[in-house]
Amino acid sequence: MQYEKVCRLTLVTALVGGLACSSSTATNTGTGGSSGSGATTGTGGSTVAGGGGGSPSTGGVSGTGGSPGTGGTTLPASGGAPGTGGSTTTGTGGAGGASTPGSGGRTGPGTRDGGPGSPDGRPASGGSMSSGGGPATGGTAAGSGGSGAGGSTGTYVGTKTPGTSQTGDITVDPTKTYQVVDGFGEADVWQGSSSTAMQTLLWDPVNGIGLTLVRIGIESVSGKSVMMGNAGIADGQACVKFNGKDCKVWAAPWSPPASMKNNNNVNGGASNDTLKTDSYDAWATLLAAFPAYYKQQGGPDLFAISAQNEPDWNPTYEACIYDKNQMVTFIKALGPKLAALTPPIKVLAAEPDNWGNCWAGDAYGTAILADATASSYVEIIATHDYGSTSAGTYARPAPPANNTKHIWETECTPGDKGPITIATMVYAAFATGGVSGWHYWWTQDFVPSTSSPPAQYYALGNFSKFVRPGFYRVDVSGAAKPSGSVPLVVAFTNLSDGTVAIVVVNGGSAQQAAFFVAGTAWPASVTPYVTTTSSKLAAGTEITVTAGRFSASLTAQSVTTFVGKP
């Protein structure tokens, strides 16, 4: 690869720095001027809207004040209207400059998916801080890209008279659907335990942000496939407890046993860091034994097993490289063994480090789709989101038109912990990359402290809390060409009840935006939930929708989700 990676530090070592993993070309998040203070919180009670009053899938009802969340953090109920215990006023923010999210370069020493104690941590050579964040030179408006699997022509049938858009409106059309949403998640790897407070923050859709995808790690110890840390058991249980069948727990291997590799070492770095040809079947057998092992430890049924973590990257920690042909061959060995299990386990592949190697470059995804046998076993085409691609900052490489697989982004660590970079990455992944699922890297970096989660946590909640599994991405038109100074808009709907969730990433200054919801099922009103560096998914004043139209003030450097039902 043409960029450097930084491995994880030991669990007893303090986490340092972060990684830029959006797909622009070597500019990290710009300072962009002074961001406003965003929302201010009333002092008369709970600062949280609708604590227990909303249903994550139906839009919710008004809360009665909200109860404090575990770990010192209280969040709005999914889709709920503001509670009555204390007021929250959405500020207009200060005059923030445009911000261009992170790049393919590294911002300095940090963490990623290398093993504990790995010597591979090193400073970046590519990333640099921008002084204002200029607009992107590429990318297209949301709704025009990404032919992800799962598009549906069925919609909620409303009875309202359709409205008419006006010049300057950003149009959201729930009657034009694209990929279905599987969920949002993160990796629970190399952690010894998971606290109740952390489980609430991560997996609870009422008092937390309702993540539903859990990635656990597989490593080889004494010739056996075992879990990387025990926290994956408790977190898998918690995810199922809070989300039921919407929860999907899956596992990814870092390396086969040393005896099965040509370099005779679980770690990579050597040119022969590959699986022996005569060990394909034996390694597949070991991986197929992992679901039963995980279940015996108290974990829930697994949804899928990845063929390999980052087969395109050869670091000095646990790794194994495959080219596209080797990957297809191994999937043919692994797939039948997983399919024969009870319950059957899906194959997820190929998780390249760089999104560009999914459909071009090493072209793992393209090769999988081209092989009928391998493709028949693969449920999810997956990719990581490190480095840069030709798609730029505000887009991701789109799947081919003939793709029928769900696409997941399964690992990334933004270059900062603010709200704009992570939200821009999620926007690009769904709006143009066609993904159905999106994952952060690991818990330690996502939420370093349960008592004070960083803004990136709440920004991901702008998606995960309101865009629930089973929602569909819908068409958005009329938005300005994506850049760091204009609103980035991606929208979703719940086909069963007509709920609309419109997520707006405003990396620029405070500004007004007008929206039009097309069709006969436009919401009666929408409630904005705002995240800034100081506002934590704060519920704003309900906005009336008239003939499908509404306007709103967007706080500088903010992520806002507008939620409403017909």
C-alpha positions in Angstrom: 0.0 0.0 0.0 1.1 3.6 -0.5 0.2 4.8 2.9 1.4 3.8 6.4 -0.7 2.1 9.0 -0.4 2.4 12.8 -0.9 -0.7 14.8 -2.8 -1.1 18.1 -0.9 -0.6 21.4 -1.2 -2.9 24.3 -4.4 -2.7 26.3 -2.4 -1.4 29.3 -0.9 1.4 27.2 -2.8 4.7 26.8 -4.4 5.2 23.4 -2.6 7.9 21.5 -3.9 9.9 18.5 -6.1 8.6 15.8 -6.3 7.6 12.3 -7.7 9.3 9.3 -9.6 6.8 7.3 -11.8 8.7 4.9 -11.1 8.5 1.3 -9.8 12.0 0.3 -6.3 12.8 -0.6 -4.1 13.8 2.3 -6.0 16.5 4.1 -7.3 16.0 7.6 -10.1 17.8 9.3 -9.6 21.5 8.9 -9.9 23.9 11.8 -12.3 26.0 9.7 -12.9 28.9 12.0 -14.5 28.9 15.4 -17.5 26.6 15.7 -20.5 27.8 17.7 -21.5 26.5 21.0 -24.4 24.8 19.4 -27.2 23.9 21.7 -27.6 25.1 25.3 -29.2 23.0 27.8 -31.9 24.1 30.3 -31.3 23.7 34.0 -34.8 22.8 35.1 -34.5 19.0 34.9 -33.3 16.3 32.6 -31.3 17.6 29.6 -32.5 14.6 27.6 -35.5 14.3 25.4 -37.9 11.5 25.7 -35.8 9.2 27.9 -38.0 6.1 27.8 -40.8 7.3 25.6 -39.9 6.3 22.0 -39.8 3.2 20.0 -36.7 2.9 17.8 -38.7 1.7 14.8 -42.0 3.5 15.0 -40.9 7.0 15.7 -41.8 7.0 19.4 -44.2 9.1 21.5 -43.4 12.1 23.7 -41.3 11.2 26.6 -42.1 12.1 30.2 -38.8 13.6 31.2 -36.3 11.0 30.5 -34.3 9.1 33.1 -30.6 9.5 33.4 -28.6 6.9 31.4 -26.1 4.6 32.9 -22.6 6.0 33.0 -23.5 9.7 33.2 -24.9 9.9 29.7 -28.6 10.2 28.9 -29.9 10.2 25.3 -33.2 10.8 23.5 -35.4 7.8 22.8 -35.2 6.6 19.3 -37.6 8.7 17.3 -39.1 10.2 20.4 -40.3 13.8 20.9 -38.8 16.1 23.5 -39.5 15.1 27.1 -40.9 17.5 29.7 -38.2 17.4 32.3 -36.1 20.4 31.4 -35.8 22.3 28.2 -33.3 22.1 25.4 -32.8 25.1 23.2 -31.0 24.7 19.9 -28.5 27.5 19.4 -27.6 28.9 16.0 -23.9 28.4 16.6 -21.0 30.6 15.8 -19.6 31.3 12.4 -17.6 28.2 11.7 -15.6 27.8 8.6 -15.9 24.9 6.2 -14.3 21.7 7.4 -12.9 19.1 5.1 -12.9 15.7 6.8 -9.8 13.5 7.2 -7.6 12.0 4.6 -5.6 8.9 3.6 -2.6 10.1 5.6 -2.0 9.4 9.2 -2.2 12.1 11.8 0.4 10.6 14.0 0.8 7.6 16.3 -2.4 5.9 16.9 -4.3 2.7 16.9 -5.8 0.3 14.4 -6.2 -3.4 14.0 -2.7 -4.6 14.9 -2.2 -6.8 17.9 -1.4 -5.8 21.5 2.2 -5.0 21.9 2.8 -5.0 18.2 6.0 -3.0 17.2 4.3 -1.5 14.1 3.1 1.8 15.6 4.8 4.6 13.8 4.0 8.2 12.9 2.2 9.1 9.8 4.0 10.4 6.8 1.1 11.7 4.8 -1.5 13.6 6.8 -1.4 17.2 7.5 -3.8 19.7 9.1 -5.6 22.0 6.8 -6.2 25.6 7.7 -9.7 25.9 6.6 -10.8 22.9 4.6 -11.5 23.7 1.0 -14.4 22.4 -0.9 -14.1 19.0 -2.6 -13.3 18.8 -6.2 -15.2 15.6 -6.8 -18.3 13.7 -5.7 -21.9 13.9 -6.5 -25.0 14.7 -4.5 -26.5 12.0 -2.4 -29.0 9.8 -4.1 -27.2 9.5 -7.4 -24.7 6.8 -6.6 -24.5 3.4 -5.1 -26.7 0.6 -6.4 -26.5 -1.3 -3.1 -28.4 -4.6 -2.7 -31.8 -4.6 -1.1 -33.5 -1.8 -3.0 -37.3 -1.9 -2.8 -40.1 -0.5 -4.8 -42.7 -1.0 -2.0 -43.4 2.1 0.1 -45.7 3.2 2.9 -49.0 4.3 1.3 -50.1 7.7 2.6 -53.3 9.6 2.0 -52.1 13.1 2.0 -52.2 15.4 -1.0 -48.7 15.7 -2.4 -47.0 19.1 -2.0 -44.9 21.0 -4.5 -41.2 21.7 -4.0 -39.8 25.2 -4.4 -36.6 26.5 -5.8 -33.7 25.7 -3.4 -35.5 22.8 -1.7 -33.6 19.7 -0.9 -36.0 17.0 -1.9 -36.4 13.7 0.0 -38.4 11.1 -1.9 -39.5 8.1 0.2 -41.1 6.5 -2.8 -37.6 5.9 -4.4 -35.7 3.4 -2.3 -32.2 2.0 -2.4 -30.4 -0.4 -0.1 -31.9 -1.7 3.1 -30.1 -0.9 6.4 -28.7 -3.8 8.4 -27.3 -1.6 11.2 -24.3 0.1 12.8 -21.6 -1.4 15.0 -18.1 -1.7 16.2 -15.4 -4.2 17.1 -15.0 -5.8 20.5 -11.4 -7.1 20.1 -8.7 -7.7 22.7 -10.8 -6.5 25.6 -11.0 -8.4 28.8 -14.3 -7.1 30.0 -17.3 -4.9 29.2 -19.0 -2.9 31.9 -22.8 -2.5 32.2 -22.4 1.2 31.6 -20.5 0.6 28.3 -23.1 -2.0 27.2 -25.9 0.5 27.8 -24.1 3.3 25.9 -23.4 1.0 22.9 -26.3 -1.3 22.5 -29.3 0.2 24.2 -31.5 2.1 21.7 -33.2 4.1 24.4 -30.4 5.1 26.9 -27.6 4.6 24.4 -27.2 4.8 20.6 -28.6 1.3 19.7 -25.7 -0.3 17.8 -26.7 -3.7 16.4 -23.6 -5.1 14.7 -20.9 -6.7 16.9 -17.5 -7.7 15.4 -15.4 -10.0 17.4 -11.9 -11.3 16.6 -10.5 -14.8 16.1 -6.9 -15.7 16.7 -5.0 -19.0 16.6 -3.6 -20.2 20.0 -2.0 -23.7 20.3 -3.5 -24.7 17.0 -7.1 -23.7 18.0 -9.3 -20.8 16.9 -10.2 -18.7 20.0 -11.7 -15.3 20.7 -9.5 -12.2 21.0 -10.5 -11.1 24.5 -13.6 -12.1 26.6 -15.6 -8.9 26.3 -17.1 -10.2 23.1 -19.3 -12.6 25.0 -20.9 -9.9 27.3 -21.3 -7.5 24.4 -22.8 -10.1 22.2 -25.3 -10.9 25.0 -26.1 -7.2 25.6 -26.6 -6.5 21.9 -29.2 -9.4 21.7 -30.8 -8.3 25.0 -31.4 -4.8 23.7 -32.0 -5.4 20.1 -33.3 -9.0 19.7 -33.2 -10.4 16.2 -31.9 -7.1 14.8 -28.5 -7.8 16.5 -25.9 -9.5 14.3 -22.7 -10.9 15.9 -20.0 -11.9 13.6 -16.3 -12.9 13.8 -13.1 -12.2 11.8 -9.8 -14.1 11.9 -6.5 -12.3 11.9 -4.2 -15.3 11.1 -4.2 -19.1 10.7 -2.0 -21.1 13.0 1.7 -20.7 12.2 2.0 -24.3 11.1 -0.5 -23.7 8.3 1.4 -20.6 6.9 4.3 -20.5 4.5 6.2 -18.1 6.8 5.6 -20.4 9.9 4.5 -17.4 11.9 1.1 -16.0 12.9 2.6 -12.5 12.3 3.0 -11.0 8.9 5.7 -8.8 7.3 7.3 -11.5 5.2 6.6 -11.9 1.5 5.4 -15.5 2.2 2.8 -14.4 4.8 0.3 -16.7 3.1 -1.8 -19.8 3.9 -0.3 -23.1 2.6 -2.2 -24.5 -0.3 -2.5 -27.9 1.5 -3.9 -26.2 4.6 -7.0 -24.5 3.1 -9.3 -27.3 4.2 -7.7 -27.6 7.7 -8.0 -23.9 8.3 -11.6 -23.8 7.1 -12.3 -26.7 9.5 -10.9 -24.7 12.5 -12.9 -21.6 11.6 -16.0 -23.7 11.3 -15.5 -24.9 14.9 -15.5 -21.3 16.2 -19.2 -20.7 16.4 -19.7 -23.7 18.7 -16.8 -22.5 20.8 -18.2 -19.0 21.1 -21.6 -20.4 22.0 -20.1 -22.7 24.7 -18.5 -19.6 26.3 -22.0 -18.0 26.6 -22.1 -16.0 23.4 -25.2 -15.9 21.1 -25.4 -17.6 17.7 -23.0 -16.1 15.2 -24.4 -14.5 12.0 -21.2 -14.7 9.9 -17.5 -15.4 9.8 -15.1 -13.3 7.7 -12.7 -15.2 5.4 -9.8 -12.9 6.6 -9.2 -9.5 8.1 -7.4 -7.2 5.6 -6.0 -9.7 3.1 -4.4 -6.9 1.2 -2.2 -5.7 4.1 0.9 -7.4 5.3 1.9 -5.9 8.7 4.2 -7.3 11.4 1.3 -8.3 13.7 -1.1 -11.2 13.2 -2.0 -11.3 9.5 -2.4 -13.4 6.4 -2.4 -12.1 2.8 -4.5 -13.5 -0.1 -4.8 -12.3 -3.6 -8.2 -12.4 -5.2 -7.8 -15.9 -6.6 -6.6 -17.3 -3.3 -9.5 -15.6 -1.6 -12.1 -17.1 -3.9 -10.5 -20.6 -3.5 -10.5 -20.3 0.3 -14.1 -19.2 0.3 -15.0 -22.4 -1.6 -13.3 -24.4 1.2 -14.9 -22.4 4.0 -18.4 -21.8 2.7 -19.7 -25.4 2.7 -18.4 -26.1 6.2 -20.2 -23.0 7.6 -23.3 -23.8 5.6 -23.5 -27.2 7.2 -23.6 -25.9 10.7 -26.7 -25.5 12.8 -27.7 -22.8 12.5 -25.9 -22.1 9.1 -23.3 -19.4 9.3 -22.8 -16.9 6.5 -19.5 -16.0 4.9 -18.4 -12.3 4.9 -15.6 -11.3 2.6 -13.1 -9.9 1.9 -12.5 -7.0 4.2 -9.6 -5.3 2.3 -7.9 -2.5 4.2 -8.7 -0.1 1.3 -12.1 0.4 -0.2 -10.5 0.7 -3.6 -9.4 -2.9 -3.4 -13.0 -4.1 -3.2 -14.2 -3.3 -6.7 -10.9 -2.3 -8.4 -7.2 -2.8 -7.6 -7.0 -6.2 -5.9 -10.7 -6.5 -6.8 -11.8 -9.0 -4.2 -15.5 -8.2 -4.4 -15.4 -8.3 -8.2 -13.7 -11.7 -8.2 -16.2 -13.1 -5.6 -19.2 -12.0 -7.7 -17.7 -13.5 -10.8 -17.4 -17.0 -9.3 -20.8 -18.6 -9.0 -19.7 -21.1 -6.3 -17.9 -18.7 -4.1 -20.6 -16.1 -4.5 -23.3 -18.5 -3.4 -21.7 -18.8 0.1 -21.0 -15.1 0.6 -23.8 -13.1 2.2 -21.9 -9.8 2.8 -19.3 -8.1 0.7 -17.2 -6.2 3.2 -14.5 -3.6 3.1 -12.5 -1.4 5.5 -12.2 2.3 4.9 -8.5 3.3 5.4 -6.4 5.3 3.0 -7.6 7.2 -0.1 -9.5 6.2 -3.2 -10.4 7.9 -6.5 -13.9 8.6 -5.1 -12.7 11.5 -2.9 -13.7 12.7 0.6 -17.5 12.8 0.0 -18.0 9.5 -1.8 -16.9 5.9 -1.8 -16.4 3.4 -4.6 -19.8 2.3 -5.8 -20.6 -1.4 -6.2 -21.2 -2.7 -9.8 -24.7 -2.6 -11.2 -25.0 -6.4 -11.1 -24.3 -6.6 -7.4 -27.0 -8.3 -5.3 -25.1 -8.7 -2.1 -25.4 -6.5 1.0 -22.3 -4.4 1.5 -20.8 -3.6 4.9 -18.0 -1.2 5.9 -16.5 -3.2 8.7 -13.6 -1.1 10.1 -12.4 2.5 10.3 -11.0 4.9 12.8 -11.5 8.6 12.0 -8.7 11.0 12.4 -10.4 12.9 15.2 -13.1 12.4 17.7 -15.3 15.3 16.6 -18.7 14.9 15.0 -18.1 16.0 11.4 -15.4 13.5 10.2 -17.2 10.4 11.3 -20.6 11.6 10.1 -19.2 12.5 6.7 -17.7 9.0 6.4 -21.0 7.4 7.2 -22.8 9.8 4.8 -20.4 8.8 2.0 -20.6 5.1 2.7 -24.4 5.0 2.5 -25.0 7.7 -0.1 -22.5 6.5 -2.7 -20.8 3.4 -1.4 -24.1 1.5 -1.2 -23.5 0.0 2.2 -26.1 -1.5 4.4 -23.9 -1.7 7.5 -21.2 0.5 9.0 -18.7 -0.3 11.8 -16.3 1.8 13.8 -13.0 0.0 14.8 -12.8 -0.9 18.5 -14.5 0.1 21.7 -11.4 1.6 23.4 -11.1 4.3 20.8 -14.8 4.9 20.1 -15.7 5.5 23.8 -12.5 5.9 25.9 -14.6 6.8 28.9 -18.2 5.9 29.8 -18.6 9.1 31.8 -17.7 11.4 28.9 -18.1 9.9 25.5 -16.6 12.0 22.7 -18.7 13.9 20.1 -18.0 11.1 17.5 -20.1 8.8 19.7 -23.2 11.0 19.5 -22.6 11.7 15.8 -22.8 8.0 15.0 -25.9 8.0 17.2 -27.5 10.5 14.8 -27.6 7.5 12.4 -27.8 4.4 14.6 -30.4 5.7 17.0 -32.9 6.8 14.4 -32.1 4.8 11.3 -32.9 1.3 12.5 -32.4 -2.1 10.9 -35.0 -2.6 8.2 -35.1 1.1 7.1 -34.2 1.9 3.5 -32.1 4.7 2.1 -34.2 6.9 -0.1 -33.6 9.4 -2.9 -32.2 12.8 -2.1 -32.0 15.5 -4.9 -31.5 19.2 -5.1 -28.6 19.2 -2.6 -25.5 21.2 -3.5 -22.4 19.4 -4.8 -20.8 17.9 -1.6 -18.1 20.0 0.0 -17.0 21.0 3.4 -19.2 24.1 3.4 -22.6 22.8 2.3 -25.0 20.4 4.0 -24.5 16.8 3.2 -27.9 15.0 3.2 -28.8 11.4 3.3 -32.3 10.1 4.2 -34.0 6.9 5.2 -37.5 5.6 5.7 -39.3 2.8 7.6 -41.5 1.2 5.0 -43.9 -0.2 7.5 -45.0 3.1 9.1 -43.6 5.9 6.9 -41.2 7.3 9.4 -38.6 9.5 7.8 -35.1 10.2 9.2 -33.1 12.9 7.4 -29.5 13.2 8.5 -27.7 16.5 7.7 -24.0 16.9 8.1 -23.1 20.6 8.2 -19.3 21.1 8.2 -19.6 24.8 7.4 -21.1 27.8 9.1 -24.6 28.3 10.5 -27.1 28.3 7.7 -30.7 27.8 6.7 -31.9 24.8 4.7 -35.3 24.0 3.2 -36.5 20.5 2.7 -39.4 19.0 0.7 -40.6 15.4 1.4 -42.3 14.1 -1.8 -45.3 11.8 -2.0 -48.4 11.2 0.0 -46.9 10.2 3.3 -44.9 13.3 4.3 -44.6 13.8 8.1 -46.9 16.0 10.0 -43.8 17.4 11.8 -40.1 16.6 12.4 -38.0 16.8 15.5 -34.3 17.8 15.1 -31.7 16.0 17.2 -28.4 18.0 17.1 -24.8 16.9 17.8 -21.9 19.4 18.0 -18.8 19.3 20.1 -20.9 20.5 23.0 -24.4 19.3 22.1 -25.2 15.6 22.6 -28.0 14.5 20.4 -30.0 17.4 21.9 -33.7 17.4 20.8 -34.8 20.7 19.4 -38.2 22.3 18.9 -40.6 20.3 16.8 -40.9 21.8 13.3 -44.3 21.7 11.5 -44.3 20.3 8.0 -46.7 22.0 5.6 -47.5 20.4 2.3 -44.3 18.4 2.5 -42.1 21.4 3.2 -40.2 22.6 6.2 -37.1 24.8 6.8 -34.6 24.6 9.6 -31.6 26.4 11.0 -28.4 24.3 10.9 -25.9 24.9 13.6 -22.3 25.4 12.5 -20.2 22.2 12.6 -23.2 20.1 13.4 -24.9 16.8 12.6 -28.7 17.0 12.7 -31.3 14.2 12.3 -34.8 15.3 11.5 -37.3 12.5 12.5 -41.0 12.5 11.7 -44.0 10.3 10.9 -47.1 10.9 8.6 
